[in-house]
């Protein structure tokens, strides 16, 4: 049995996401391996792609979060563990998941987003989001969203770009440079609305 190192985002409930497992099952496609399916089935995630697993976990009401399921989104994989088994679920090679949490008064440090643990200040808040690719000015996102119950809003972006993310809510705005490379953070918690 391998051990997981705890690191990254810690929410107000004291949860910390998992870091690199010393051994994990890694599949070459963007679908979780057969070995991961029993673990996923216990949480109603069997048969889902890694993208669908991340989307579903990030959108859970806080009371629905499984206490024993740890999840950590990396640039190319989702690491999951139930305390006994851990698996690496591959993210499609051309996609990157960025989860952003705008705030007014309180935030936390985070690098790898933990959809079963991260908690932001502004849950259920209407926000206007615009994300530009800095290389060519392409608008990647320009839409109104409502932050999830965990106070975050997530975006599937192209891999290996740099860009600018702007969030506006109630006349206040936050802006940040972003990147979607192999060493980029998947959790953005520095978006103070002013």
C-alpha positions as protocol buffer text, in pm:
chain_id: "A"
residue {
  index: 1
  type: UNK
  ca { x: 0 y: 0 z: 0 }
}
residue {
  index: 2
  type: UNK
  ca { x: 136 y: 340 z: -87 }
}
residue {
  index: 3
  type: UNK
  ca { x: 103 y: 655 z: 116 }
}
residue {
  index: 4
  type: UNK
  ca { x: -15 y: 993 z: -4 }
}
residue {
  index: 5
  type: UNK
  ca { x: 150 y: 1320 z: 80 }
}
residue {
  index: 6
  type: UNK
  ca { x: -94 y: 1591 z: 187 }
}
residue {
  index: 7
  type: UNK
  ca { x: -45 y: 1931 z: 22 }
}
residue {
  index: 8
  type: UNK
  ca { x: -224 y: 2216 z: -148 }
}
residue {
  index: 9
  type: UNK
  ca { x: -555 y: 2372 z: -65 }
}
residue {
  index: 10
  type: UNK
  ca { x: -694 y: 2343 z: 283 }
}
residue {
  index: 11
  type: UNK
  ca { x: -1052 y: 2453 z: 330 }
}
residue {
  index: 12
  type: UNK
  ca { x: -1220 y: 2564 z: 647 }
}
residue {
  index: 13
  type: UNK
  ca { x: -1304 y: 2201 z: 729 }
}
residue {
  index: 14
  type: UNK
  ca { x: -933 y: 2116 z: 762 }
}
residue {
  index: 15
  type: UNK
  ca { x: -934 y: 1894 z: 454 }
}
residue {
  index: 16
  type: UNK
  ca { x: -619 y: 1884 z: 244 }
}
residue {
  index: 17
  type: UNK
  ca { x: -607 y: 1727 z: -103 }
}
residue {
  index: 18
  type: UNK
  ca { x: -381 y: 1444 z: -193 }
}
residue {
  index: 19
  type: UNK
  ca { x: -50 y: 1498 z: -364 }
}
residue {
  index: 20
  type: UNK
  ca { x: 151 y: 1255 z: -572 }
}
residue {
  index: 21
  type: UNK
  ca { x: 89 y: 893 z: -479 }
}
residue {
  index: 22
  type: UNK
  ca { x: 401 y: 681 z: -461 }
}
residue {
  index: 23
  type: UNK
  ca { x: 225 y: 436 z: -691 }
}
residue {
  index: 24
  type: UNK
  ca { x: -94 y: 479 z: -888 }
}
residue {
  index: 25
  type: UNK
  ca { x: -282 y: 323 z: -1171 }
}
residue {
  index: 26
  type: UNK
  ca { x: -232 y: 540 z: -1477 }
}
residue {
  index: 27
  type: UNK
  ca { x: -435 y: 486 z: -1793 }
}
residue {
  index: 28
  type: UNK
  ca { x: -322 y: 614 z: -2130 }
}
residue {
  index: 29
  type: UNK
  ca { x: -664 y: 738 z: -2242 }
}
residue {
  index: 30
  type: UNK
  ca { x: -885 y: 1005 z: -2086 }
}
residue {
  index: 31
  type: UNK
  ca { x: -1110 y: 741 z: -1929 }
}
residue {
  index: 32
  type: UNK
  ca { x: -1044 y: 601 z: -1583 }
}
residue {
  index: 33
  type: UNK
  ca { x: -886 y: 256 z: -1579 }
}
residue {
  index: 34
  type: UNK
  ca { x: -1085 y: -58 z: -1503 }
}
residue {
  index: 35
  type: UNK
  ca { x: -900 y: -82 z: -1170 }
}
residue {
  index: 36
  type: UNK
  ca { x: -1042 y: 256 z: -1063 }
}
residue {
  index: 37
  type: UNK
  ca { x: -1404 y: 165 z: -1145 }
}
residue {
  index: 38
  type: UNK
  ca { x: -1490 y: -3 z: -809 }
}
residue {
  index: 39
  type: UNK
  ca { x: -1371 y: 306 z: -621 }
}
residue {
  index: 40
  type: UNK
  ca { x: -1562 y: 535 z: -857 }
}
residue {
  index: 41
  type: UNK
  ca { x: -1874 y: 315 z: -830 }
}
residue {
  index: 42
  type: UNK
  ca { x: -1883 y: 364 z: -452 }
}
residue {
  index: 43
  type: UNK
  ca { x: -1931 y: 737 z: -514 }
}
residue {
  index: 44
  type: UNK
  ca { x: -2172 y: 716 z: -810 }
}
residue {
  index: 45
  type: UNK
  ca { x: -1897 y: 797 z: -1063 }
}
residue {
  index: 46
  type: UNK
  ca { x: -1859 y: 464 z: -1244 }
}
residue {
  index: 47
  type: UNK
  ca { x: -1853 y: 481 z: -1623 }
}
residue {
  index: 48
  type: UNK
  ca { x: -1775 y: 854 z: -1626 }
}
residue {
  index: 49
  type: UNK
  ca { x: -1479 y: 1011 z: -1803 }
}
residue {
  index: 50
  type: UNK
  ca { x: -1222 y: 1199 z: -1597 }
}
residue {
  index: 51
  type: UNK
  ca { x: -1373 y: 1527 z: -1721 }
}
residue {
  index: 52
  type: UNK
  ca { x: -1718 y: 1416 z: -1600 }
}
residue {
  index: 53
  type: UNK
  ca { x: -1578 y: 1302 z: -1263 }
}
residue {
  index: 54
  type: UNK
  ca { x: -1413 y: 1641 z: -1202 }
}
residue {
  index: 55
  type: UNK
  ca { x: -1723 y: 1831 z: -1314 }
}
residue {
  index: 56
  type: UNK
  ca { x: -1952 y: 1625 z: -1089 }
}
residue {
  index: 57
  type: UNK
  ca { x: -1727 y: 1646 z: -781 }
}
residue {
  index: 58
  type: UNK
  ca { x: -1677 y: 2023 z: -817 }
}
residue {
  index: 59
  type: UNK
  ca { x: -2053 y: 2082 z: -835 }
}
residue {
  index: 60
  type: UNK
  ca { x: -2150 y: 1884 z: -524 }
}
residue {
  index: 61
  type: UNK
  ca { x: -2333 y: 2058 z: -242 }
}
residue {
  index: 62
  type: UNK
  ca { x: -2099 y: 2076 z: 57 }
}
residue {
  index: 63
  type: UNK
  ca { x: -2320 y: 1832 z: 252 }
}
residue {
  index: 64
  type: UNK
  ca { x: -2294 y: 1580 z: -36 }
}
residue {
  index: 65
  type: UNK
  ca { x: -1915 y: 1573 z: -40 }
}
residue {
  index: 66
  type: UNK
  ca { x: -1793 y: 1225 z: 50 }
}
residue {
  index: 67
  type: UNK
  ca { x: -1585 y: 1264 z: 366 }
}
residue {
  index: 68
  type: UNK
  ca { x: -1345 y: 983 z: 277 }
}
residue {
  index: 69
  type: UNK
  ca { x: -1291 y: 1060 z: -94 }
}
residue {
  index: 70
  type: UNK
  ca { x: -990 y: 1281 z: -162 }
}
residue {
  index: 71
  type: UNK
  ca { x: -942 y: 1436 z: -505 }
}
residue {
  index: 72
  type: UNK
  ca { x: -671 y: 1662 z: -643 }
}
residue {
  index: 73
  type: UNK
  ca { x: -675 y: 1809 z: -996 }
}
residue {
  index: 74
  type: UNK
  ca { x: -335 y: 1832 z: -1166 }
}
residue {
  index: 75
  type: UNK
  ca { x: -249 y: 1958 z: -1513 }
}
residue {
  index: 76
  type: UNK
  ca { x: -272 y: 1614 z: -1669 }
}
residue {
  index: 77
  type: UNK
  ca { x: -450 y: 1397 z: -1415 }
}
residue {
  index: 78
  type: UNK
  ca { x: -701 y: 1371 z: -1135 }
}
residue {
  index: 79
  type: UNK
  ca { x: -562 y: 1195 z: -828 }
}
residue {
  index: 80
  type: UNK
  ca { x: -826 y: 1021 z: -618 }
}
residue {
  index: 81
  type: UNK
  ca { x: -809 y: 817 z: -300 }
}
residue {
  index: 82
  type: UNK
  ca { x: -1043 y: 672 z: -42 }
}
residue {
  index: 83
  type: UNK
  ca { x: -767 y: 635 z: 215 }
}
residue {
  index: 84
  type: UNK
  ca { x: -678 y: 283 z: 103 }
}
residue {
  index: 85
  type: UNK
  ca { x: -665 y: 288 z: -273 }
}
residue {
  index: 86
  type: UNK
  ca { x: -537 y: 569 z: -491 }
}
residue {
  index: 87
  type: UNK
  ca { x: -561 y: 617 z: -864 }
}
residue {
  index: 88
  type: UNK
  ca { x: -448 y: 860 z: -1130 }
}
residue {
  index: 89
  type: UNK
  ca { x: -724 y: 938 z: -1380 }
}
residue {
  index: 90
  type: UNK
  ca { x: -589 y: 1097 z: -1701 }
}
residue {
  index: 91
  type: UNK
  ca { x: -717 y: 1431 z: -1825 }
}
residue {
  index: 92
  type: UNK
  ca { x: -732 y: 1464 z: -2207 }
}
residue {
  index: 93
  type: UNK
  ca { x: -396 y: 1585 z: -2342 }
}
residue {
  index: 94
  type: UNK
  ca { x: -548 y: 1896 z: -2503 }
}
residue {
  index: 95
  type: UNK
  ca { x: -751 y: 2012 z: -2199 }
}
residue {
  index: 96
  type: UNK
  ca { x: -673 y: 2185 z: -1869 }
}
residue {
  index: 97
  type: UNK
  ca { x: -910 y: 2236 z: -1575 }
}
residue {
  index: 98
  type: UNK
  ca { x: -884 y: 2567 z: -1393 }
}
residue {
  index: 99
  type: UNK
  ca { x: -1101 y: 2630 z: -1089 }
}
residue {
  index: 100
  type: UNK
  ca { x: -1127 y: 2991 z: -971 }
}
residue {
  index: 101
  type: UNK
  ca { x: -1268 y: 3133 z: -648 }
}
residue {
  index: 102
  type: UNK
  ca { x: -1337 y: 3506 z: -637 }
}
residue {
  index: 103
  type: UNK
  ca { x: -1353 y: 3658 z: -291 }
}
residue {
  index: 104
  type: UNK
  ca { x: -1421 y: 3979 z: -100 }
}
residue {
  index: 105
  type: UNK
  ca { x: -1267 y: 3926 z: 246 }
}
residue {
  index: 106
  type: UNK
  ca { x: -1133 y: 3574 z: 292 }
}
residue {
  index: 107
  type: UNK
  ca { x: -936 y: 3329 z: 78 }
}
residue {
  index: 108
  type: UNK
  ca { x: -682 y: 3050 z: 119 }
}
residue {
  index: 109
  type: UNK
  ca { x: -359 y: 2941 z: -49 }
}
residue {
  index: 110
  type: UNK
  ca { x: -402 y: 2672 z: -308 }
}
residue {
  index: 111
  type: UNK
  ca { x: -213 y: 2525 z: -603 }
}
residue {
  index: 112
  type: UNK
  ca { x: -390 y: 2199 z: -696 }
}
residue {
  index: 113
  type: UNK
  ca { x: -768 y: 2222 z: -680 }
}
residue {
  index: 114
  type: UNK
  ca { x: -939 y: 1974 z: -448 }
}
residue {
  index: 115
  type: UNK
  ca { x: -1301 y: 1944 z: -565 }
}
residue {
  index: 116
  type: UNK
  ca { x: -1389 y: 1744 z: -253 }
}
residue {
  index: 117
  type: UNK
  ca { x: -1212 y: 1982 z: -16 }
}
residue {
  index: 118
  type: UNK
  ca { x: -1159 y: 2338 z: -141 }
}
residue {
  index: 119
  type: UNK
  ca { x: -1409 y: 2594 z: -15 }
}
residue {
  index: 120
  type: UNK
  ca { x: -1429 y: 2956 z: -128 }
}
residue {
  index: 121
  type: UNK
  ca { x: -1609 y: 3252 z: 25 }
}
residue {
  index: 122
  type: UNK
  ca { x: -1873 y: 3327 z: -242 }
}
residue {
  index: 123
  type: UNK
  ca { x: -2100 y: 3027 z: -299 }
}
residue {
  index: 124
  type: UNK
  ca { x: -2395 y: 3062 z: -537 }
}
residue {
  index: 125
  type: UNK
  ca { x: -2277 y: 3404 z: -659 }
}
residue {
  index: 126
  type: UNK
  ca { x: -2352 y: 3533 z: -1010 }
}
residue {
  index: 127
  type: UNK
  ca { x: -2028 y: 3630 z: -1186 }
}
residue {
  index: 128
  type: UNK
  ca { x: -1934 y: 3746 z: -1535 }
}
residue {
  index: 129
  type: UNK
  ca { x: -1619 y: 3574 z: -1660 }
}
residue {
  index: 130
  type: UNK
  ca { x: -1392 y: 3661 z: -1951 }
}
residue {
  index: 131
  type: UNK
  ca { x: -1082 y: 3458 z: -2036 }
}
residue {
  index: 132
  type: UNK
  ca { x: -850 y: 3565 z: -2318 }
}
residue {
  index: 133
  type: UNK
  ca { x: -564 y: 3377 z: -2482 }
}
residue {
  index: 134
  type: UNK
  ca { x: -280 y: 3629 z: -2453 }
}
residue {
  index: 135
  type: UNK
  ca { x: -93 y: 3492 z: -2758 }
}
residue {
  index: 136
  type: UNK
  ca { x: -360 y: 3583 z: -3014 }
}
residue {
  index: 137
  type: UNK
  ca { x: -635 y: 3766 z: -2824 }
}
residue {
  index: 138
  type: UNK
  ca { x: -885 y: 3483 z: -2875 }
}
residue {
  index: 139
  type: UNK
  ca { x: -1177 y: 3500 z: -2632 }
}
residue {
  index: 140
  type: UNK
  ca { x: -1195 y: 3156 z: -2469 }
}
residue {
  index: 141
  type: UNK
  ca { x: -1476 y: 3234 z: -2223 }
}
residue {
  index: 142
  type: UNK
  ca { x: -1717 y: 3528 z: -2210 }
}
residue {
  index: 143
  type: UNK
  ca { x: -2023 y: 3433 z: -2009 }
}
residue {
  index: 144
  type: UNK
  ca { x: -2222 y: 3465 z: -1693 }
}
residue {
  index: 145
  type: UNK
  ca { x: -2179 y: 3184 z: -1441 }
}
residue {
  index: 146
  type: UNK
  ca { x: -2293 y: 3105 z: -1090 }
}
residue {
  index: 147
  type: UNK
  ca { x: -2023 y: 2989 z: -849 }
}
residue {
  index: 148
  type: UNK
  ca { x: -2068 y: 2634 z: -723 }
}
residue {
  index: 149
  type: UNK
  ca { x: -2166 y: 2552 z: -363 }
}
residue {
  index: 150
  type: UNK
  ca { x: -1793 y: 2538 z: -286 }
}
residue {
  index: 151
  type: UNK
  ca { x: -1747 y: 2902 z: -400 }
}
residue {
  index: 152
  type: UNK
  ca { x: -1555 y: 2806 z: -716 }
}
residue {
  index: 153
  type: UNK
  ca { x: -1629 y: 2817 z: -1085 }
}
residue {
  index: 154
  type: UNK
  ca { x: -1447 y: 2579 z: -1319 }
}
residue {
  index: 155
  type: UNK
  ca { x: -1329 y: 2609 z: -1678 }
}
residue {
  index: 156
  type: UNK
  ca { x: -1199 y: 2357 z: -1931 }
}
residue {
  index: 157
  type: UNK
  ca { x: -933 y: 2544 z: -2128 }
}
residue {
  index: 158
  type: UNK
  ca { x: -685 y: 2453 z: -2403 }
}
residue {
  index: 159
  type: UNK
  ca { x: -357 y: 2313 z: -2273 }
}
residue {
  index: 160
  type: UNK
  ca { x: -30 y: 2512 z: -2294 }
}
residue {
  index: 161
  type: UNK
  ca { x: -157 y: 2867 z: -2324 }
}
residue {
  index: 162
  type: UNK
  ca { x: -110 y: 3185 z: -2122 }
}
residue {
  index: 163
  type: UNK
  ca { x: -405 y: 3410 z: -2073 }
}
residue {
  index: 164
  type: UNK
  ca { x: -591 y: 3665 z: -1868 }
}
residue {
  index: 165
  type: UNK
  ca { x: -893 y: 3582 z: -1653 }
}
residue {
  index: 166
  type: UNK
  ca { x: -1131 y: 3856 z: -1540 }
}
residue {
  index: 167
  type: UNK
  ca { x: -1426 y: 3802 z: -1306 }
}
residue {
  index: 168
  type: UNK
  ca { x: -1683 y: 4072 z: -1231 }
}
residue {
  index: 169
  type: UNK
  ca { x: -1963 y: 4060 z: -975 }
}
residue {
  index: 170
  type: UNK
  ca { x: -2180 y: 4336 z: -826 }
}
residue {
  index: 171
  type: UNK
  ca { x: -1969 y: 4604 z: -994 }
}
residue {
  index: 172
  type: UNK
  ca { x: -1640 y: 4468 z: -854 }
}
residue {
  index: 173
  type: UNK
  ca { x: -1369 y: 4306 z: -1064 }
}
residue {
  index: 174
  type: UNK
  ca { x: -1069 y: 4078 z: -1018 }
}
residue {
  index: 175
  type: UNK
  ca { x: -814 y: 3995 z: -1286 }
}
residue {
  index: 176
  type: UNK
  ca { x: -524 y: 3751 z: -1302 }
}
residue {
  index: 177
  type: UNK
  ca { x: -275 y: 3611 z: -1552 }
}
residue {
  index: 178
  type: UNK
  ca { x: -317 y: 3236 z: -1599 }
}
residue {
  index: 179
  type: UNK
  ca { x: -133 y: 2954 z: -1770 }
}
residue {
  index: 180
  type: UNK
  ca { x: -229 y: 2599 z: -1857 }
}
residue {
  index: 181
  type: UNK
  ca { x: 112 y: 2435 z: -1885 }
}
residue {
  index: 182
  type: UNK
  ca { x: 234 y: 2118 z: -1718 }
}
residue {
  index: 183
  type: UNK
  ca { x: 351 y: 2304 z: -1405 }
}
residue {
  index: 184
  type: UNK
  ca { x: 57 y: 2548 z: -1380 }
}
residue {
  index: 185
  type: UNK
  ca { x: -179 y: 2568 z: -1082 }
}
residue {
  index: 186
  type: UNK
  ca { x: -530 y: 2430 z: -1123 }
}
residue {
  index: 187
  type: UNK
  ca { x: -667 y: 2636 z: -833 }
}
residue {
  index: 188
  type: UNK
  ca { x: -687 y: 3017 z: -848 }
}
residue {
  index: 189
  type: UNK
  ca { x: -773 y: 3178 z: -514 }
}
residue {
  index: 190
  type: UNK
  ca { x: -613 y: 3524 z: -555 }
}
residue {
  index: 191
  type: UNK
  ca { x: -911 y: 3689 z: -727 }
}
residue {
  index: 192
  type: UNK
  ca { x: -1007 y: 3963 z: -479 }
}
residue {
  index: 193
  type: UNK
  ca { x: -1307 y: 4157 z: -610 }
}
residue {
  index: 194
  type: UNK
  ca { x: -1248 y: 4534 z: -576 }
}
